Amino acid sequence: MGEEEQAPPGFEEEWRTSGKFRAMVREQREKAAEHTYPKRRKASYVGVPAIFKLQLACKHLRAAFPNHGCYLVGSATERPDWRDVDVVMMLSDNDFRRLFPNALLQGQWEFDARWLLLTVAISEWLSAQTGLPIDFKFQPTKWANEKHDKPRHPLGIDYVPNEDPMPSWEES
């Protein structure tokens, strides 16, 4: 008797006594064998605990730049053989202009001294916090939305439950 012809665990009696039950089980097994499941896409190929360290470090960035998003982007979201971990702080266009008044908004801000200094300093700080090769950059939101259509995964966000998940010790 092959593996396909074995009774489902706990249904040995039904298997032995009912031809109808055996036919039903065989049909279900055939359908399951024909079905192909899509490969599950991971949100990130950065492993644990490094991704947790990155989440914690990005909480500080979000505190320093409130109302702006910090995101994991690039190859670390697409494949396991990433070279570096791309982290982007997306600023509103107005806030980007205020923070980097000498930067050109057409994507050539790599020539702006303040942008370069902050980008390199934060990249190195994030690398020191996480042990990961971090490529950090600031981008204006409108430009980023026009130029990049791949997924962004938020970093450094806080989870605030609707109710207290831990009961009070005094109540028990």
Order of alpha helices (4+ residues) and beta strands (2+ residues): alpha-alpha-alpha-beta-beta-alpha-alpha-beta-alpha-beta
